[in-house]
Amino acid sequence: MNIMIAGAGTVGYSLAHSLSFKHNVIVIDKDIAKLNKLDEDVDVMVVQGDIENPKSYQALDIDSVDLFIAVTDSDEANLLATLIVEDVVTVKKKIIRLKNDGFLKSHVLEKLSIDYAVFPDITTANKLKALLTVPKANNVKIFHQTKHKLVSIRVQYTAQQQFSVEALESEEVAIVGIERGKRFFIPTASEVIEQNDLVYLFGTMAQIETLFDKLDEKMPSSIKKVAIFGANTLAQKIAKALLDKPLEIKMIEKNLAYCKEASEVLEGKVTIINSAYEDQRLFEEEGLKNADMVIAAGANDEKNIVKCIEAKEYGIEKVVAINNDKDYYHLMHKMGIVVVRGSKASAHYAILEKISSNYIVTQRHFCGGNGVLFMRKIYPDSELIGKQVKQKSVTGAKILLLREEKIYRADTIEILEGGDIIVMFGDMKIKEKMQQWIYTL
C-alpha cells in the first residue's frame, strides 16, 4: 500500500518504522529535526510541511494514496488534515488519532469520511478498569468474535508443587504463551511453569479464574482502595472510568492547575492531593500505603517506574505503570510492575492492528509486542464450511479451534463448521508465516 502519515512524533515515527517493511510510506511534519531522525533510521520518504496547508500535499505531485493516517498531538490539526488532503489527493481510507472523546458521540467523523478513529486515552483507561475486574491479572484482552479472553498472570506461589502446561489446560482454557525473563515463547504441553513466569491464558473467564489461586498467592483478590499518581488528562480519564466501581480513589499531583481541572472533571468524587511526586511521606501521611492498587499515570515513564518501586517498598503488590517506551517493558516485568500501554503506545498498536485486520481475520499484539495472534471466524456464508482443516501447521505457533465455547487443538478437528473460530498464537518473528497460513485456509 501507499501510506501517508501526518505527524513525525512518537506515534508517527513508530508507525512509519513498522509499516515501512511492507508498504511505501510518506511522512509529513513541520519539525525538520524529527524528519531528519526518521530519515536516518527508517526507509521512508519524509516531507517538511504543514499538514494543515494544501500546498504541503500539492508539492508531493501524487494523485492518490491507499491510506492517510493523522497522528499529531493536536486533534484540530488531525481533523483538518483529513479534510484538506482530500482536496489534493485521492484517499481510499483515513485513520485518525484523537484525544477528545467527545467526538465519539459526534457526527464529525462521519461527515469527514474518517474510516477509523483511535481514542488511545479511552483505550488505556478501559485496560485499567479491566484490571480492577480481574485483580490478579497483568492484562486482559477481549475480542468481538468470542466471549473468550486473553489474560496474563504472574506466577507467584509458595508451594513446592510445579504445574505442567498440560495439567492446567482443559476444553475451556489453554496456555498460549509464556514470558520467562526476556524470552517469550509458545509452550509445549510438557513445559513446566516456573516461578515468576508471566503466563498467557486464553479461555472462558470463569475457568481462567479457577487457575488464579494455583498460580498466584500475592496479588489481591479484590481492589477497594486505589492511589493514582498524576492528574493529567489521561489520569483523569482513568479515574473517571473507575467511578462506577465501589472504590476509594486518591489522586496525587504536583501541578495545581491539573488538580483544579481534575476536581471539576471528576465532580469531587475523588480525593485530590496537591503534592510533589518525590515526597515519599505521602505514603505514610495520606495513607497511600494502605492502597490495594497504585497506578502511576504521569507523562514520564521513568518517574512512573520509580513511583511503582516506592509503592512496592511499602508492601503494595498491585502496582501499575503507564508506559510508552517498549525498552522499559522487560525491566518493569522483572520488578513485578504491571505494564499498561500509554496513549502513544496504544495509538501505535491500535492503528497497526486495524490496518492488519479485516472482516475475516483479526490481528492482535500481546506481551509488549513480542506475541501476536490471528483470529478467523467461519461465518455462515463462508466457503470453508465443510472443508478440511489445513493440517500443515506453522512451527512455533499454537493453533486452536473454538466450537460452541469449547477449545480444541485445530489438528483434532477434521471438518470446519459455521461458527467455528480459529485462533493462532505465536512469536512476532513468525508473524508472516502465521498470516499466510490463516489467510489461505
Helices and strands as residue ranges (DSSP letters): E 2-6, H 10-19, E 24-29, H 32-41, E 45-48, H 54-58, E 64-65, E 67-70, H 75-88, E 90-91, E 94-97, G 101-105, H 108-111, E 116-118, H 120-133, E 139-141, E 149-154, H 165-168, E 173-180, E 183-185, E 198-203, H 205-215, E 225-229, H 233-242, E 248-253, H 256-265, E 271-274, H 282-285, G 288-290, E 293-296, H 301-313, E 318-323, G 326-328, H 329-334, E 338-341, H 343-356, E 361-366, E 371-377, E 398-403, E 406-409, G 410-412, E 421-427, G 428-430, H 431-439
